[in-house]
Amino acid sequence: MRDKAHVSVMTRGHVGGQSFCPESEACVKSESEEEEEDVAAQLVHASELKSKFNGVCWHKMTRKWFAYVKVNEVQVTLGYFTDEAAAAAAFDKAVLLVRGRETVLNFPLSNYLDADGAIIEDCGIKKRLQKRG
């Protein structure tokens, strides 16, 4: 005896009065349909990899988020991150050291201040900036 779920699946499997299963020839997609889906999937994937943060982009080879800042027209690499927000925070810390408090940040300035209101310095970022600056 068939249950209701099985019957409804069988009902949806009728095309033009003929039944078919997902593995039959009637269900096989043409090559052009598959190519269109692949192109659409790549476009969606590419758009997902554009960062919404300043100073952050997707690095295709490493498949990680890449943070950078420009100092005196020279791009300084801040590092590669698995988390986009961590890369954005690295950018924020670097621009605070280079440009000061009046710069545009990805996150609120209060995230980078200690209890006294002084900017919390990141030694790793400071060393990267000193090598280039």
N, C-alpha and C positions, 0 to 999 in steps of 0.2 A: 504494500500500500504506500502511495506517495504522500508526502506531507505537503502543506500549502506552499511553503517556500519553494519546493522543487517544481511544483506545478507552475508558479508564477515565472520562474526562470525559463521553463520550457515554453511558456506562452510568449515571452519576449524573444525567444530564439526563432520565431517564424518570420520569414521574409517572402513575400509574394506567395503565401500558401505553402511554402516548403520550409521544413525545419532544418537547422544546421547546428553544428557545435562549434565552439571557438577554434578548434583545430582544423576545421574543414576548409576547403579552398574558397568558399564563399566569404570567409572572414579575413583572408590574407589581403593585406594592404598593398597597393601598387608601390613601386619604387619611388615615384614622384611624391606620393603622400608621405612616405617615410622620410624623404629628404626635406619636405616642408616642415615636418614635425621636428627633425634634427636642427634645422636652421632656427626655428622658433625657440627650441630649448636652449640653443647657444646664445640667442639674443637675451633671453630671460636670465641665463647664467651670467652673462657679461654685465648686465645692468645691476645684478645683485653685488657684483664685485667692485662697483664704483663707491668709493667711500663718501659718506656724508660729512666727514670731518676735514678741516683744513690740515694740510701737511701730511696726509695719509693717502696711500694708494695701494692697489693690489699688485704684488710682484708675481708674475706668472710662473717663473722658473722655480721659485722657492715655495709657491703656493701659500704665501703668508702676507700679512699686512706690513707695509714698508712705511716708516716714518722718516721725514726729512725736514730740514729747515734751511733757508738760504741766508747766508751771512756774507755780506759784502759781495753779492752776486755769485757766490760759490755755494753749491749744494752740499750740505753736511748730512751724512746718513746718521740717523739716530738709532736705527736697528730694525729688525724684523720681528713681528709679533703674530701670534696665533689669534689674538683678540684685537679687533678693530679699536675698541675703546682704550685699550692699553697703549696702542700706537698713538692715539689722539692725545692721551695724557702725556706721553713722552714729548710730543710736539709742543704742548702747552708749557711744560717745564722749560724746554729749550727757548721758546720765544720770550718767556718771562725773564730769563737770564740775558738774552740778547737785546730785547727791545724795551723791557721794563713793564710796569703795571698797566700802562695805557694802551696795551695791544689787544687785538681781538683773540679771544681764546675759544676753545671748543667747549670747555666746562667752566663753571663759576670760579672766579678768582679765589673764593674762600676755600676751595679744595686744596690750594697750594700754599696756604698761610698757616703759620703756627699760632699758638695762643697769644703771642705778643704782636701779631700782625706782620711778622717778617716772612719773606718767601722761603719756603723749605727747599733747600738745594739738593739736587740729585747728583752725587759724585760722578756717576758714570756718564751722564749727559754733559756735565761740566768738563770732564776730560776730553770728550769728543769735540766739544766746541773749542777748547784751548788748542787742540792739535791743528785746527783749521784757522782759528782766529788769531 
